[in-house]
Amino acid sequence: MIELFDVTKRFGDEIAVNDISLRVEKGELCALVGTSGCGKSTTLRMINRLIEHSEGEIHLDGQPVRTFNEQLLRRRIGYVIQSTGLFPHWTVARNIGLVPRLLKWPRTRIRERVAELMGLLGLPPAEFAAKYPHQLSGGQAQRVGVARALAADPEILLMDEPFGALDPITRESLQHELRDLQARLHKTIVFVTHDMDEALALADRLVVMHRGRIVQQGRPIELLREPVDNFVASLLGGVERGLKEAGLTRVSERMLPLGPRLLARERVAQTAPLRDALSMMLWHRVDRLTVVDDDDIPIGELSLRRLVGGRPE
Ligand SMILES: Nc1ncnc2c1ncn2[C@@H]1O[C@H](COP(=O)(O)OP(=O)(O)OP(=O)(O)O)[C@@H](O)[C@H]1O
């Protein structure tokens, strides 16, 4: 668990982070969003003490970070940044094994761990272990960055715009992988992003910052439904908030059981977001879809009226 109590950071006269309090539970993914320069990266870097906070307290599992040895603290916390920070003259395997080597793990254990992580992140060792960073695509280099951050099995991962430089398709696939990893490994993650869709898709807790302060935090759906002010509303998508909310709600939450009517021709998966169902209705110019389970068996139907949250007909 990560806790910030009334934390402030000053650079000279400038207040970069202004009296923020935040609690990230174990296993939670917390996304920090806000306009450029609002203090997101500074907040992240105060947690692993790349930047020292000026006032307040930051605790990891109840212990103030100031009391940790800095090196040991950073080895306990994985850190992933947009530019990856890989060492260019080291192979992929050596880059991933960096922290376990610093921790003086036995060689065979490091080798096994590196191979395990490469498998986990879809980088077959036979193909990638001996490559150098310049021989990788942007997406592959980011995977290596994530593997390196996970190497010593840290409980906490700090990720600063980790997928910022990637094309939308690679980005989405890494977001899926991160979500799968999170479901399996239960890391506590603080994630900085400029991309609201990314934040909404990944976050358990969404934190909106503005000029060094936290203006609102909560579950993404809560912020979408009840933004505290116009700034939060517009950051979260303005008039598109309805679509973004539909992106967070599953078809199964609105569908009705199969009725006596004929099955609608177009089918949608029960696990799909309502947004996809709406898009299908618009595309096919229909107002009813058949809902199917994972085996493509019809289990219900979704009408446009139900989709928008109207009363069942
Ligand atoms: N080392 C530093 N020295 C002086 N000022 C700094 C330093 N690092 C950050 N700042 C200032 O602190 C404020 C917050 O910066 P920070 O990088 O945390 O913002 P951010 O929200 O991550 O921005 P962006 O989204 O553009 O990356 C900015 O005004 C920045 O100029």
The ligand as an ORCA input file, in Angstrom:
! r2SCAN-3c Opt
* xyz 0 1
  N      13.644     19.347    -11.457
  C      12.812     20.386    -11.541
  N      13.212     21.631    -11.257
  C      12.362     22.677    -11.321
  N      11.060     22.573    -11.659
  C      10.599     21.339    -11.950
  C      11.448     20.187    -11.910
  N      10.699     19.106    -12.253
  C       9.461     19.574    -12.489
  N       9.405     20.912    -12.311
  C       8.192     21.745    -12.458
  O       7.172     21.188    -11.661
  C       5.911     21.245    -12.321
  C       5.308     19.836    -12.419
  O       6.089     19.079    -13.322
  P       5.757     17.543    -13.636
  O       6.826     17.032    -14.548
  O       5.526     16.814    -12.381
  O       4.387     17.702    -14.425
  P       3.578     16.621    -15.254
  O       2.169     16.732    -14.802
  O       4.215     15.282    -15.159
  O       3.707     17.213    -16.715
  P       3.732     16.507    -18.159
  O       2.369     15.911    -18.321
  O       3.961     17.657    -19.099
  O       4.819     15.488    -18.148
  C       6.178     21.895    -13.672
  O       5.819     23.248    -13.587
  C       7.657     21.727    -13.876
  O       8.183     22.802    -14.607
*
